[in-house]
Amino acid sequence: MKNLGNIILFCLICMIAGCGFTPRSSGEMPFDSIYIESRGFSFFGAELRRSLASNDNVRIVEVSGESDLQLYVTDEVRNKKILSLSNAGNVREFELQYQVSYKVVAPALTNPGGVQHIVVIRSLTYSDTKLLAKEEEELLLFEEMQLDAVSQLLRRLGTLTLDVPIRY
């Protein structure tokens, strides 16, 4: 019976390996090193550093002059506005908005641009009777929105075109 369990486990491992499964990564980046500057501590900046650090092809440096690319997170803004009201005038739904502004600087950047923005929007139903639960849900939504913004930024960084001199 014990051998049967080992055989089944072995077969499952072979099937997973044979199907081409690979763990999700942040992808191949067109640069070897990056310098990241953000104001104070932010969950967004920490998650961005963590995601890039997990990529074996990218090195995060502490001095901007030692990097191929510099990323400056210039602003992070959270907004919350009323989306709908009930007949009695009570809030029924909010719109949550998270915006990150950043600038990419690199001497070899083919198309240098100015400050760019990533905007993530979610809606949040609201109830006065479940105040604490809705506050917790709002915090979780903002955290998920920040993770979404990090993913979007990583995809954008992956599409950058750098002019690299040809070495002979």
Secondary structure, 3 states (H helix, E strand, C coil): CHHHHHHHHHHHHHHHHHCCCCCCCCCCCCCCEEEEEECCCCHHHHHHHHHHHCCCCCEEECCHHHCCEEEEEEEEEEEEEEEEECCCCCEEEEEEEEEEEEEEECCCECCCCCCEEEEEEEEEECCHHHHHHHHHHHHHHHHHHHHHHHHHHHHHHHCCCECCCCCC
